[in-house]
């Protein structure tokens, strides 16, 4: 988990930096399309973080739940998250 955790934190910090840049761009009345491009990049980066976290969850928590005979609950939980996407 530590490698995944380090990757997740790194990507979130990058996204945070981009978001701070977007806030600055809006404050300085920069060109709207440039702002939208930055926002799209942030959304893509956050989607990648979602995927990393979900993959890690499947490999660890869900796998443990299945081994412990709790697969229905684990599957239900993951399906509820996927429905929100």
N, CA, C and O atoms as a Maestro MAE file, in Angstrom:
{
 s_m_m2io_version
 :::
 2.0.0
}

f_m_ct {
 s_m_title
 :::
 protein
 m_atom[340] {
  # First column is atom index #
  i_m_mmod_type
  r_m_x_coord
  r_m_y_coord
  r_m_z_coord
  i_m_residue_number
  s_m_chain_name
  s_m_pdb_residue_name
  s_m_pdb_atom_name
  i_m_atomic_number
  :::
  1 25 0.827 -1.207 0.000 1 A "UNK " " N  " 7
  2 3 0.000 0.000 0.000 1 A "UNK " " CA " 6
  3 2 0.860 1.254 0.000 1 A "UNK " " C  " 6
  4 15 0.450 2.272 -0.559 1 A "UNK " " O  " 8
  5 25 2.045 1.212 0.614 2 A "UNK " " N  " 7
  6 3 2.845 2.434 0.744 2 A "UNK " " CA " 6
  7 2 3.201 3.027 -0.612 2 A "UNK " " C  " 6
  8 15 3.160 4.245 -0.782 2 A "UNK " " O  " 8
  9 25 3.555 2.173 -1.590 3 A "UNK " " N  " 7
  10 3 3.891 2.689 -2.917 3 A "UNK " " CA " 6
  11 2 2.679 3.384 -3.510 3 A "UNK " " C  " 6
  12 15 2.787 4.494 -4.030 3 A "UNK " " O  " 8
  13 25 1.519 2.729 -3.433 4 A "UNK " " N  " 7
  14 3 0.295 3.331 -3.958 4 A "UNK " " CA " 6
  15 2 -0.019 4.616 -3.204 4 A "UNK " " C  " 6
  16 15 -0.407 5.614 -3.811 4 A "UNK " " O  " 8
  17 25 0.145 4.598 -1.902 5 A "UNK " " N  " 7
  18 3 -0.142 5.779 -1.091 5 A "UNK " " CA " 6
  19 2 0.770 6.935 -1.497 5 A "UNK " " C  " 6
  20 15 0.312 8.070 -1.633 5 A "UNK " " O  " 8
  21 25 2.040 6.656 -1.686 6 A "UNK " " N  " 7
  22 3 2.981 7.694 -2.108 6 A "UNK " " CA " 6
  23 2 2.599 8.260 -3.469 6 A "UNK " " C  " 6
  24 15 2.654 9.472 -3.678 6 A "UNK " " O  " 8
  25 25 2.212 7.385 -4.397 7 A "UNK " " N  " 7
  26 3 1.788 7.827 -5.727 7 A "UNK " " CA " 6
  27 2 0.534 8.695 -5.640 7 A "UNK " " C  " 6
  28 15 0.432 9.725 -6.306 7 A "UNK " " O  " 8
  29 25 -0.408 8.270 -4.822 8 A "UNK " " N  " 7
  30 3 -1.663 9.001 -4.672 8 A "UNK " " CA " 6
  31 2 -1.399 10.386 -4.097 8 A "UNK " " C  " 6
  32 15 -1.908 11.381 -4.614 8 A "UNK " " O  " 8
  33 25 -0.617 10.454 -3.045 9 A "UNK " " N  " 7
  34 3 -0.315 11.751 -2.429 9 A "UNK " " CA " 6
  35 2 0.426 12.652 -3.408 9 A "UNK " " C  " 6
  36 15 0.139 13.846 -3.495 9 A "UNK " " O  " 8
  37 25 1.367 12.091 -4.138 10 A "UNK " " N  " 7
  38 3 2.116 12.869 -5.127 10 A "UNK " " CA " 6
  39 2 1.170 13.459 -6.174 10 A "UNK " " C  " 6
  40 15 1.248 14.647 -6.488 10 A "UNK " " O  " 8
  41 25 0.283 12.632 -6.710 11 A "UNK " " N  " 7
  42 3 -0.649 13.105 -7.739 11 A "UNK " " CA " 6
  43 2 -1.631 14.132 -7.181 11 A "UNK " " C  " 6
  44 15 -1.985 15.085 -7.875 11 A "UNK " " O  " 8
  45 25 -2.070 13.952 -5.947 12 A "UNK " " N  " 7
  46 3 -2.971 14.926 -5.339 12 A "UNK " " CA " 6
  47 2 -2.275 16.276 -5.128 12 A "UNK " " C  " 6
  48 15 -2.887 17.329 -5.305 12 A "UNK " " O  " 8
  49 25 -1.010 16.238 -4.754 13 A "UNK " " N  " 7
  50 3 -0.268 17.487 -4.579 13 A "UNK " " CA " 6
  51 2 -0.095 18.210 -5.918 13 A "UNK " " C  " 6
  52 15 -0.181 19.437 -5.983 13 A "UNK " " O  " 8
  53 25 0.144 17.456 -6.967 14 A "UNK " " N  " 7
  54 3 0.238 18.058 -8.300 14 A "UNK " " CA " 6
  55 2 -1.100 18.703 -8.667 14 A "UNK " " C  " 6
  56 15 -1.136 19.828 -9.163 14 A "UNK " " O  " 8
  57 25 -2.191 17.990 -8.421 15 A "UNK " " N  " 7
  58 3 -3.522 18.532 -8.715 15 A "UNK " " CA " 6
  59 2 -3.788 19.787 -7.898 15 A "UNK " " C  " 6
  60 15 -4.365 20.751 -8.402 15 A "UNK " " O  " 8
  61 25 -3.371 19.777 -6.650 16 A "UNK " " N  " 7
  62 3 -3.545 20.944 -5.785 16 A "UNK " " CA " 6
  63 2 -2.802 22.152 -6.367 16 A "UNK " " C  " 6
  64 15 -3.327 23.265 -6.383 16 A "UNK " " O  " 8
  65 25 -1.598 21.921 -6.836 17 A "UNK " " N  " 7
  66 3 -0.818 22.998 -7.455 17 A "UNK " " CA " 6
  67 2 -1.509 23.551 -8.687 17 A "UNK " " C  " 6
  68 15 -1.545 24.764 -8.894 17 A "UNK " " O  " 8
  69 25 -2.059 22.660 -9.509 18 A "UNK " " N  " 7
  70 3 -2.794 23.096 -10.698 18 A "UNK " " CA " 6
  71 2 -4.037 23.891 -10.310 18 A "UNK " " C  " 6
  72 15 -4.351 24.903 -10.937 18 A "UNK " " O  " 8
  73 25 -4.740 23.436 -9.283 19 A "UNK " " N  " 7
  74 3 -5.939 24.138 -8.835 19 A "UNK " " CA " 6
  75 2 -5.593 25.538 -8.320 19 A "UNK " " C  " 6
  76 15 -6.306 26.502 -8.598 19 A "UNK " " O  " 8
  77 25 -4.512 25.638 -7.583 20 A "UNK " " N  " 7
  78 3 -4.073 26.953 -7.112 20 A "UNK " " CA " 6
  79 2 -3.750 27.863 -8.292 20 A "UNK " " C  " 6
  80 15 -4.031 29.061 -8.249 20 A "UNK " " O  " 8
  81 25 -3.161 27.298 -9.344 21 A "UNK " " N  " 7
  82 3 -2.871 28.069 -10.553 21 A "UNK " " CA " 6
  83 2 -4.166 28.535 -11.210 21 A "UNK " " C  " 6
  84 15 -4.243 29.671 -11.678 21 A "UNK " " O  " 8
  85 25 -5.183 27.677 -11.251 22 A "UNK " " N  " 7
  86 3 -6.460 28.053 -11.853 22 A "UNK " " CA " 6
  87 2 -7.106 29.189 -11.059 22 A "UNK " " C  " 6
  88 15 -7.649 30.125 -11.645 22 A "UNK " " O  " 8
  89 25 -7.049 29.109 -9.745 23 A "UNK " " N  " 7
  90 3 -7.597 30.177 -8.911 23 A "UNK " " CA " 6
  91 2 -6.899 31.500 -9.243 23 A "UNK " " C  " 6
  92 15 -7.543 32.543 -9.361 23 A "UNK " " O  " 8
  93 25 -5.597 31.439 -9.389 24 A "UNK " " N  " 7
  94 3 -4.825 32.637 -9.746 24 A "UNK " " CA " 6
  95 2 -5.242 33.139 -11.135 24 A "UNK " " C  " 6
  96 15 -5.417 34.340 -11.340 24 A "UNK " " O  " 8
  97 25 -5.398 32.217 -12.074 25 A "UNK " " N  " 7
  98 3 -5.787 32.596 -13.437 25 A "UNK " " CA " 6
  99 2 -7.149 33.296 -13.438 25 A "UNK " " C  " 6
  100 15 -7.330 34.306 -14.118 25 A "UNK " " O  " 8
  101 25 -8.096 32.762 -12.681 26 A "UNK " " N  " 7
  102 3 -9.426 33.376 -12.611 26 A "UNK " " CA " 6
  103 2 -9.314 34.759 -11.972 26 A "UNK " " C  " 6
  104 15 -9.925 35.715 -12.450 26 A "UNK " " O  " 8
  105 25 -8.543 34.867 -10.903 27 A "UNK " " N  " 7
  106 3 -8.364 36.149 -10.213 27 A "UNK " " CA " 6
  107 2 -7.760 37.198 -11.135 27 A "UNK " " C  " 6
  108 15 -8.063 38.386 -11.023 27 A "UNK " " O  " 8
  109 25 -6.909 36.752 -12.040 28 A "UNK " " N  " 7
  110 3 -6.216 37.678 -12.945 28 A "UNK " " CA " 6
  111 2 -6.920 37.821 -14.287 28 A "UNK " " C  " 6
  112 15 -6.367 38.379 -15.234 28 A "UNK " " O  " 8
  113 25 -8.155 37.307 -14.360 29 A "UNK " " N  " 7
  114 3 -8.969 37.422 -15.582 29 A "UNK " " CA " 6
  115 2 -8.254 36.906 -16.833 29 A "UNK " " C  " 6
  116 15 -8.307 37.530 -17.893 29 A "UNK " " O  " 8
  117 25 -7.594 35.773 -16.693 30 A "UNK " " N  " 7
  118 3 -6.921 35.190 -17.856 30 A "UNK " " CA " 6
  119 2 -7.945 34.610 -18.824 30 A "UNK " " C  " 6
  120 15 -9.125 34.482 -18.497 30 A "UNK " " O  " 8
  121 25 -7.490 34.271 -19.986 31 A "UNK " " N  " 7
  122 3 -8.343 33.799 -21.075 31 A "UNK " " CA " 6
  123 2 -9.103 32.534 -20.649 31 A "UNK " " C  " 6
  124 15 -8.513 31.563 -20.176 31 A "UNK " " O  " 8
  125 25 -10.412 32.578 -20.831 32 A "UNK " " N  " 7
  126 3 -11.295 31.509 -20.346 32 A "UNK " " CA " 6
  127 2 -10.900 30.124 -20.855 32 A "UNK " " C  " 6
  128 15 -10.921 29.155 -20.096 32 A "UNK " " O  " 8
  129 25 -10.548 30.027 -22.113 33 A "UNK " " N  " 7
  130 3 -10.201 28.722 -22.684 33 A "UNK " " CA " 6
  131 2 -8.939 28.169 -22.027 33 A "UNK " " C  " 6
  132 15 -8.829 26.959 -21.826 33 A "UNK " " O  " 8
  133 25 -8.004 29.021 -21.698 34 A "UNK " " N  " 7
  134 3 -6.802 28.562 -20.996 34 A "UNK " " CA " 6
  135 2 -7.171 28.002 -19.617 34 A "UNK " " C  " 6
  136 15 -6.605 27.004 -19.170 34 A "UNK " " O  " 8
  137 25 -8.116 28.652 -18.960 35 A "UNK " " N  " 7
  138 3 -8.579 28.177 -17.652 35 A "UNK " " CA " 6
  139 2 -9.260 26.826 -17.799 35 A "UNK " " C  " 6
  140 15 -9.020 25.914 -17.007 35 A "UNK " " O  " 8
  141 25 -10.105 26.698 -18.807 36 A "UNK " " N  " 7
  142 3 -10.813 25.433 -19.037 36 A "UNK " " CA " 6
  143 2 -9.817 24.310 -19.307 36 A "UNK " " C  " 6
  144 15 -10.000 23.195 -18.818 36 A "UNK " " O  " 8
  145 25 -8.776 24.585 -20.072 37 A "UNK " " N  " 7
  146 3 -7.752 23.559 -20.336 37 A "UNK " " CA " 6
  147 2 -7.106 23.091 -19.033 37 A "UNK " " C  " 6
  148 15 -6.883 21.897 -18.835 37 A "UNK " " O  " 8
  149 25 -6.813 24.028 -18.161 38 A "UNK " " N  " 7
  150 3 -6.220 23.667 -16.870 38 A "UNK " " CA " 6
  151 2 -7.198 22.843 -16.027 38 A "UNK " " C  " 6
  152 15 -6.805 21.873 -15.379 38 A "UNK " " O  " 8
  153 25 -8.467 23.237 -16.043 39 A "UNK " " N  " 7
  154 3 -9.477 22.488 -15.291 39 A "UNK " " CA " 6
  155 2 -9.637 21.066 -15.824 39 A "UNK " " C  " 6
  156 15 -9.804 20.126 -15.046 39 A "UNK " " O  " 8
  157 25 -9.588 20.908 -17.123 40 A "UNK " " N  " 7
  158 3 -9.677 19.567 -17.713 40 A "UNK " " CA " 6
  159 2 -8.491 18.709 -17.292 40 A "UNK " " C  " 6
  160 15 -8.642 17.514 -17.037 40 A "UNK " " O  " 8
  161 25 -7.316 19.317 -17.220 41 A "UNK " " N  " 7
  162 3 -6.132 18.578 -16.785 41 A "UNK " " CA " 6
  163 2 -6.280 18.137 -15.326 41 A "UNK " " C  " 6
  164 15 -5.896 17.023 -14.970 41 A "UNK " " O  " 8
  165 25 -6.834 19.006 -14.490 42 A "UNK " " N  " 7
  166 3 -7.052 18.656 -13.080 42 A "UNK " " CA " 6
  167 2 -8.051 17.514 -12.970 42 A "UNK " " C  " 6
  168 15 -7.837 16.568 -12.213 42 A "UNK " " O  " 8
  169 25 -9.134 17.601 -13.719 43 A "UNK " " N  " 7
  170 3 -10.149 16.546 -13.672 43 A "UNK " " CA " 6
  171 2 -9.568 15.204 -14.116 43 A "UNK " " C  " 6
  172 15 -9.878 14.166 -13.531 43 A "UNK " " O  " 8
  173 25 -8.739 15.225 -15.135 44 A "UNK " " N  " 7
  174 3 -8.102 14.001 -15.603 44 A "UNK " " CA " 6
  175 2 -7.171 13.429 -14.540 44 A "UNK " " C  " 6
  176 15 -7.151 12.221 -14.304 44 A "UNK " " O  " 8
  177 25 -6.404 14.302 -13.907 45 A "UNK " " N  " 7
  178 3 -5.486 13.852 -12.861 45 A "UNK " " CA " 6
  179 2 -6.254 13.242 -11.688 45 A "UNK " " C  " 6
  180 15 -5.841 12.220 -11.141 45 A "UNK " " O  " 8
  181 25 -7.363 13.862 -11.304 46 A "UNK " " N  " 7
  182 3 -8.159 13.335 -10.198 46 A "UNK " " CA " 6
  183 2 -8.824 12.010 -10.578 46 A "UNK " " C  " 6
  184 15 -8.984 11.125 -9.737 46 A "UNK " " O  " 8
  185 25 -9.204 11.885 -11.830 47 A "UNK " " N  " 7
  186 3 -9.766 10.607 -12.289 47 A "UNK " " CA " 6
  187 2 -8.720 9.504 -12.163 47 A "UNK " " C  " 6
  188 15 -9.036 8.384 -11.762 47 A "UNK " " O  " 8
  189 25 -7.488 9.820 -12.504 48 A "UNK " " N  " 7
  190 3 -6.403 8.841 -12.364 48 A "UNK " " CA " 6
  191 2 -6.181 8.458 -10.906 48 A "UNK " " C  " 6
  192 15 -5.899 7.299 -10.603 48 A "UNK " " O  " 8
  193 25 -6.309 9.429 -10.004 49 A "UNK " " N  " 7
  194 3 -6.182 9.136 -8.574 49 A "UNK " " CA " 6
  195 2 -7.320 8.221 -8.136 49 A "UNK " " C  " 6
  196 15 -7.100 7.267 -7.391 49 A "UNK " " O  " 8
  197 25 -8.543 8.510 -8.599 50 A "UNK " " N  " 7
  198 3 -9.685 7.626 -8.308 50 A "UNK " " CA " 6
  199 2 -9.369 6.186 -8.702 50 A "UNK " " C  " 6
  200 15 -9.609 5.250 -7.940 50 A "UNK " " O  " 8
  201 25 -8.829 6.032 -9.900 51 A "UNK " " N  " 7
  202 3 -8.528 4.695 -10.408 51 A "UNK " " CA " 6
  203 2 -7.463 4.000 -9.570 51 A "UNK " " C  " 6
  204 15 -7.566 2.803 -9.302 51 A "UNK " " O  " 8
  205 25 -6.442 4.742 -9.158 52 A "UNK " " N  " 7
  206 3 -5.398 4.164 -8.301 52 A "UNK " " CA " 6
  207 2 -5.972 3.692 -6.970 52 A "UNK " " C  " 6
  208 15 -5.671 2.595 -6.500 52 A "UNK " " O  " 8
  209 25 -6.804 4.540 -6.374 53 A "UNK " " N  " 7
  210 3 -7.388 4.194 -5.077 53 A "UNK " " CA " 6
  211 2 -8.313 2.990 -5.215 53 A "UNK " " C  " 6
  212 15 -8.279 2.081 -4.386 53 A "UNK " " O  " 8
  213 25 -9.133 2.982 -6.255 54 A "UNK " " N  " 7
  214 3 -10.043 1.857 -6.456 54 A "UNK " " CA " 6
  215 2 -9.272 0.566 -6.722 54 A "UNK " " C  " 6
  216 15 -9.619 -0.486 -6.184 54 A "UNK " " O  " 8
  217 25 -8.239 0.639 -7.542 55 A "UNK " " N  " 7
  218 3 -7.428 -0.546 -7.812 55 A "UNK " " CA " 6
  219 2 -6.810 -1.087 -6.526 55 A "UNK " " C  " 6
  220 15 -6.830 -2.292 -6.275 55 A "UNK " " O  " 8
  221 25 -6.268 -0.196 -5.724 56 A "UNK " " N  " 7
  222 3 -5.675 -0.613 -4.456 56 A "UNK " " CA " 6
  223 2 -6.734 -1.237 -3.547 56 A "UNK " " C  " 6
  224 15 -6.476 -2.246 -2.890 56 A "UNK " " O  " 8
  225 25 -7.910 -0.644 -3.510 57 A "UNK " " N  " 7
  226 3 -8.999 -1.166 -2.688 57 A "UNK " " CA " 6
  227 2 -9.382 -2.584 -3.128 57 A "UNK " " C  " 6
  228 15 -9.601 -3.468 -2.299 57 A "UNK " " O  " 8
  229 25 -9.459 -2.778 -4.440 58 A "UNK " " N  " 7
  230 3 -9.808 -4.112 -4.957 58 A "UNK " " CA " 6
  231 2 -8.746 -5.141 -4.598 58 A "UNK " " C  " 6
  232 15 -9.064 -6.276 -4.240 58 A "UNK " " O  " 8
  233 25 -7.490 -4.740 -4.695 59 A "UNK " " N  " 7
  234 3 -6.390 -5.674 -4.430 59 A "UNK " " CA " 6
  235 2 -6.233 -5.990 -2.946 59 A "UNK " " C  " 6
  236 15 -5.707 -7.045 -2.589 59 A "UNK " " O  " 8
  237 25 -6.680 -5.094 -2.088 60 A "UNK " " N  " 7
  238 3 -6.464 -5.294 -0.658 60 A "UNK " " CA " 6
  239 2 -7.775 -5.581 0.067 60 A "UNK " " C  " 6
  240 15 -8.047 -6.724 0.435 60 A "UNK " " O  " 8
  241 25 -8.568 -4.570 0.266 61 A "UNK " " N  " 7
  242 3 -9.789 -4.693 1.081 61 A "UNK " " CA " 6
  243 2 -10.793 -5.678 0.492 61 A "UNK " " C  " 6
  244 15 -11.338 -6.519 1.208 61 A "UNK " " O  " 8
  245 25 -11.036 -5.576 -0.801 62 A "UNK " " N  " 7
  246 3 -12.020 -6.474 -1.426 62 A "UNK " " CA " 6
  247 2 -11.497 -7.901 -1.431 62 A "UNK " " C  " 6
  248 15 -12.240 -8.844 -1.156 62 A "UNK " " O  " 8
  249 25 -10.222 -8.057 -1.744 63 A "UNK " " N  " 7
  250 3 -9.640 -9.400 -1.730 63 A "UNK " " CA " 6
  251 2 -9.755 -10.024 -0.332 63 A "UNK " " C  " 6
  252 15 -10.084 -11.202 -0.200 63 A "UNK " " O  " 8
  253 25 -9.483 -9.230 0.706 64 A "UNK " " N  " 7
  254 3 -9.614 -9.730 2.079 64 A "UNK " " CA " 6
  255 2 -11.062 -10.087 2.400 64 A "UNK " " C  " 6
  256 15 -11.330 -11.106 3.037 64 A "UNK " " O  " 8
  257 25 -11.986 -9.250 1.959 65 A "UNK " " N  " 7
  258 3 -13.411 -9.522 2.204 65 A "UNK " " CA " 6
  259 2 -13.845 -10.826 1.546 65 A "UNK " " C  " 6
  260 15 -14.595 -11.604 2.135 65 A "UNK " " O  " 8
  261 25 -13.379 -11.060 0.338 66 A "UNK " " N  " 7
  262 3 -13.731 -12.297 -0.367 66 A "UNK " " CA " 6
  263 2 -13.162 -13.498 0.385 66 A "UNK " " C  " 6
  264 15 -13.847 -14.507 0.553 66 A "UNK " " O  " 8
  265 25 -11.914 -13.393 0.835 67 A "UNK " " N  " 7
  266 3 -11.292 -14.482 1.593 67 A "UNK " " CA " 6
  267 2 -12.048 -14.766 2.887 67 A "UNK " " C  " 6
  268 15 -12.087 -15.905 3.353 67 A "UNK " " O  " 8
  269 25 -12.650 -13.720 3.465 68 A "UNK " " N  " 7
  270 3 -13.388 -13.863 4.722 68 A "UNK " " CA " 6
  271 2 -14.869 -14.175 4.515 68 A "UNK " " C  " 6
  272 15 -15.654 -14.143 5.463 68 A "UNK " " O  " 8
  273 25 -15.245 -14.475 3.274 69 A "UNK " " N  " 7
  274 3 -16.627 -14.841 2.991 69 A "UNK " " CA " 6
  275 2 -17.592 -13.670 2.976 69 A "UNK " " C  " 6
  276 15 -18.797 -13.862 3.137 69 A "UNK " " O  " 8
  277 25 -17.084 -12.462 2.786 70 A "UNK " " N  " 7
  278 3 -17.921 -11.266 2.785 70 A "UNK " " CA " 6
  279 2 -17.948 -10.617 1.402 70 A "UNK " " C  " 6
  280 15 -17.938 -9.392 1.287 70 A "UNK " " O  " 8
  281 25 -17.983 -11.434 0.363 71 A "UNK " " N  " 7
  282 3 -17.889 -10.904 -0.991 71 A "UNK " " CA " 6
  283 2 -19.101 -10.069 -1.387 71 A "UNK " " C  " 6
  284 15 -18.952 -9.059 -2.076 71 A "UNK " " O  " 8
  285 25 -20.293 -10.470 -0.965 72 A "UNK " " N  " 7
  286 3 -21.494 -9.717 -1.341 72 A "UNK " " CA " 6
  287 2 -21.411 -8.271 -0.865 72 A "UNK " " C  " 6
  288 15 -21.731 -7.349 -1.616 72 A "UNK " " O  " 8
  289 25 -20.987 -8.074 0.365 73 A "UNK " " N  " 7
  290 3 -20.880 -6.720 0.912 73 A "UNK " " CA " 6
  291 2 -19.824 -5.906 0.162 73 A "UNK " " C  " 6
  292 15 -20.039 -4.735 -0.150 73 A "UNK " " O  " 8
  293 25 -18.699 -6.526 -0.119 74 A "UNK " " N  " 7
  294 3 -17.613 -5.835 -0.814 74 A "UNK " " CA " 6
  295 2 -18.033 -5.440 -2.223 74 A "UNK " " C  " 6
  296 15 -17.758 -4.327 -2.672 74 A "UNK " " O  " 8
  297 25 -18.696 -6.352 -2.913 75 A "UNK " " N  " 7
  298 3 -19.151 -6.065 -4.276 75 A "UNK " " CA " 6
  299 2 -20.188 -4.951 -4.259 75 A "UNK " " C  " 6
  300 15 -20.143 -4.050 -5.098 75 A "UNK " " O  " 8
  301 25 -21.111 -5.001 -3.323 76 A "UNK " " N  " 7
  302 3 -22.142 -3.966 -3.213 76 A "UNK " " CA " 6
  303 2 -21.510 -2.596 -2.997 76 A "UNK " " C  " 6
  304 15 -21.912 -1.612 -3.617 76 A "UNK " " O  " 8
  305 25 -20.531 -2.542 -2.124 77 A "UNK " " N  " 7
  306 3 -19.852 -1.283 -1.828 77 A "UNK " " CA " 6
  307 2 -19.182 -0.701 -3.074 77 A "UNK " " C  " 6
  308 15 -19.307 0.492 -3.350 77 A "UNK " " O  " 8
  309 25 -18.480 -1.539 -3.816 78 A "UNK " " N  " 7
  310 3 -17.794 -1.077 -5.026 78 A "UNK " " CA " 6
  311 2 -18.801 -0.646 -6.085 78 A "UNK " " C  " 6
  312 15 -18.601 0.361 -6.765 78 A "UNK " " O  " 8
  313 25 -19.882 -1.405 -6.223 79 A "UNK " " N  " 7
  314 3 -20.903 -1.054 -7.217 79 A "UNK " " CA " 6
  315 2 -21.541 0.299 -6.900 79 A "UNK " " C  " 6
  316 15 -21.835 1.072 -7.812 79 A "UNK " " O  " 8
  317 25 -21.755 0.589 -5.628 80 A "UNK " " N  " 7
  318 3 -22.338 1.888 -5.244 80 A "UNK " " CA " 6
  319 2 -21.401 3.041 -5.642 80 A "UNK " " C  " 6
  320 15 -21.855 4.098 -6.080 80 A "UNK " " O  " 8
  321 25 -20.118 2.823 -5.486 81 A "UNK " " N  " 7
  322 3 -19.152 3.855 -5.899 81 A "UNK " " CA " 6
  323 2 -19.181 4.026 -7.405 81 A "UNK " " C  " 6
  324 15 -19.194 5.154 -7.897 81 A "UNK " " O  " 8
  325 25 -19.193 2.928 -8.144 82 A "UNK " " N  " 7
  326 3 -19.180 3.013 -9.600 82 A "UNK " " CA " 6
  327 2 -20.430 3.680 -10.143 82 A "UNK " " C  " 6
  328 15 -20.369 4.359 -11.167 82 A "UNK " " O  " 8
  329 25 -21.550 3.501 -9.484 83 A "UNK " " N  " 7
  330 3 -22.805 4.140 -9.917 83 A "UNK " " CA " 6
  331 2 -22.717 5.665 -9.814 83 A "UNK " " C  " 6
  332 15 -23.416 6.370 -10.542 83 A "UNK " " O  " 8
  333 25 -21.890 6.168 -8.943 84 A "UNK " " N  " 7
  334 3 -21.753 7.616 -8.744 84 A "UNK " " CA " 6
  335 2 -20.867 8.253 -9.804 84 A "UNK " " C  " 6
  336 15 -20.878 9.473 -9.962 84 A "UNK " " O  " 8
  337 25 -20.116 7.465 -10.517 85 A "UNK " " N  " 7
  338 3 -19.181 8.017 -11.523 85 A "UNK " " CA " 6
  339 2 -19.920 8.514 -12.734 85 A "UNK " " C  " 6
  340 15 -19.300 9.007 -13.676 85 A "UNK " " O  " 8
  :::
 }
 m_bond[339] {
  # First column is bond index #
  i_m_from
  i_m_to
  i_m_order
  :::
  1 1 2 1
  2 2 3 1
  3 3 4 2
  4 3 5 1
  5 5 6 1
  6 6 7 1
  7 7 8 2
  8 7 9 1
  9 9 10 1
  10 10 11 1
  11 11 12 2
  12 11 13 1
  13 13 14 1
  14 14 15 1
  15 15 16 2
  16 15 17 1
  17 17 18 1
  18 18 19 1
  19 19 20 2
  20 19 21 1
  21 21 22 1
  22 22 23 1
  23 23 24 2
  24 23 25 1
  25 25 26 1
  26 26 27 1
  27 27 28 2
  28 27 29 1
  29 29 30 1
  30 30 31 1
  31 31 32 2
  32 31 33 1
  33 33 34 1
  34 34 35 1
  35 35 36 2
  36 35 37 1
  37 37 38 1
  38 38 39 1
  39 39 40 2
  40 39 41 1
  41 41 42 1
  42 42 43 1
  43 43 44 2
  44 43 45 1
  45 45 46 1
  46 46 47 1
  47 47 48 2
  48 47 49 1
  49 49 50 1
  50 50 51 1
  51 51 52 2
  52 51 53 1
  53 53 54 1
  54 54 55 1
  55 55 56 2
  56 55 57 1
  57 57 58 1
  58 58 59 1
  59 59 60 2
  60 59 61 1
  61 61 62 1
  62 62 63 1
  63 63 64 2
  64 63 65 1
  65 65 66 1
  66 66 67 1
  67 67 68 2
  68 67 69 1
  69 69 70 1
  70 70 71 1
  71 71 72 2
  72 71 73 1
  73 73 74 1
  74 74 75 1
  75 75 76 2
  76 75 77 1
  77 77 78 1
  78 78 79 1
  79 79 80 2
  80 79 81 1
  81 81 82 1
  82 82 83 1
  83 83 84 2
  84 83 85 1
  85 85 86 1
  86 86 87 1
  87 87 88 2
  88 87 89 1
  89 89 90 1
  90 90 91 1
  91 91 92 2
  92 91 93 1
  93 93 94 1
  94 94 95 1
  95 95 96 2
  96 95 97 1
  97 97 98 1
  98 98 99 1
  99 99 100 2
  100 99 101 1
  101 101 102 1
  102 102 103 1
  103 103 104 2
  104 103 105 1
  105 105 106 1
  106 106 107 1
  107 107 108 2
  108 107 109 1
  109 109 110 1
  110 110 111 1
  111 111 112 2
  112 111 113 1
  113 113 114 1
  114 114 115 1
  115 115 116 2
  116 115 117 1
  117 117 118 1
  118 118 119 1
  119 119 120 2
  120 119 121 1
  121 121 122 1
  122 122 123 1
  123 123 124 2
  124 123 125 1
  125 125 126 1
  126 126 127 1
  127 127 128 2
  128 127 129 1
  129 129 130 1
  130 130 131 1
  131 131 132 2
  132 131 133 1
  133 133 134 1
  134 134 135 1
  135 135 136 2
  136 135 137 1
  137 137 138 1
  138 138 139 1
  139 139 140 2
  140 139 141 1
  141 141 142 1
  142 142 143 1
  143 143 144 2
  144 143 145 1
  145 145 146 1
  146 146 147 1
  147 147 148 2
  148 147 149 1
  149 149 150 1
  150 150 151 1
  151 151 152 2
  152 151 153 1
  153 153 154 1
  154 154 155 1
  155 155 156 2
  156 155 157 1
  157 157 158 1
  158 158 159 1
  159 159 160 2
  160 159 161 1
  161 161 162 1
  162 162 163 1
  163 163 164 2
  164 163 165 1
  165 165 166 1
  166 166 167 1
  167 167 168 2
  168 167 169 1
  169 169 170 1
  170 170 171 1
  171 171 172 2
  172 171 173 1
  173 173 174 1
  174 174 175 1
  175 175 176 2
  176 175 177 1
  177 177 178 1
  178 178 179 1
  179 179 180 2
  180 179 181 1
  181 181 182 1
  182 182 183 1
  183 183 184 2
  184 183 185 1
  185 185 186 1
  186 186 187 1
  187 187 188 2
  188 187 189 1
  189 189 190 1
  190 190 191 1
  191 191 192 2
  192 191 193 1
  193 193 194 1
  194 194 195 1
  195 195 196 2
  196 195 197 1
  197 197 198 1
  198 198 199 1
  199 199 200 2
  200 199 201 1
  201 201 202 1
  202 202 203 1
  203 203 204 2
  204 203 205 1
  205 205 206 1
  206 206 207 1
  207 207 208 2
  208 207 209 1
  209 209 210 1
  210 210 211 1
  211 211 212 2
  212 211 213 1
  213 213 214 1
  214 214 215 1
  215 215 216 2
  216 215 217 1
  217 217 218 1
  218 218 219 1
  219 219 220 2
  220 219 221 1
  221 221 222 1
  222 222 223 1
  223 223 224 2
  224 223 225 1
  225 225 226 1
  226 226 227 1
  227 227 228 2
  228 227 229 1
  229 229 230 1
  230 230 231 1
  231 231 232 2
  232 231 233 1
  233 233 234 1
  234 234 235 1
  235 235 236 2
  236 235 237 1
  237 237 238 1
  238 238 239 1
  239 239 240 2
  240 239 241 1
  241 241 242 1
  242 242 243 1
  243 243 244 2
  244 243 245 1
  245 245 246 1
  246 246 247 1
  247 247 248 2
  248 247 249 1
  249 249 250 1
  250 250 251 1
  251 251 252 2
  252 251 253 1
  253 253 254 1
  254 254 255 1
  255 255 256 2
  256 255 257 1
  257 257 258 1
  258 258 259 1
  259 259 260 2
  260 259 261 1
  261 261 262 1
  262 262 263 1
  263 263 264 2
  264 263 265 1
  265 265 266 1
  266 266 267 1
  267 267 268 2
  268 267 269 1
  269 269 270 1
  270 270 271 1
  271 271 272 2
  272 271 273 1
  273 273 274 1
  274 274 275 1
  275 275 276 2
  276 275 277 1
  277 277 278 1
  278 278 279 1
  279 279 280 2
  280 279 281 1
  281 281 282 1
  282 282 283 1
  283 283 284 2
  284 283 285 1
  285 285 286 1
  286 286 287 1
  287 287 288 2
  288 287 289 1
  289 289 290 1
  290 290 291 1
  291 291 292 2
  292 291 293 1
  293 293 294 1
  294 294 295 1
  295 295 296 2
  296 295 297 1
  297 297 298 1
  298 298 299 1
  299 299 300 2
  300 299 301 1
  301 301 302 1
  302 302 303 1
  303 303 304 2
  304 303 305 1
  305 305 306 1
  306 306 307 1
  307 307 308 2
  308 307 309 1
  309 309 310 1
  310 310 311 1
  311 311 312 2
  312 311 313 1
  313 313 314 1
  314 314 315 1
  315 315 316 2
  316 315 317 1
  317 317 318 1
  318 318 319 1
  319 319 320 2
  320 319 321 1
  321 321 322 1
  322 322 323 1
  323 323 324 2
  324 323 325 1
  325 325 326 1
  326 326 327 1
  327 327 328 2
  328 327 329 1
  329 329 330 1
  330 330 331 1
  331 331 332 2
  332 331 333 1
  333 333 334 1
  334 334 335 1
  335 335 336 2
  336 335 337 1
  337 337 338 1
  338 338 339 1
  339 339 340 2
  :::
 }
}
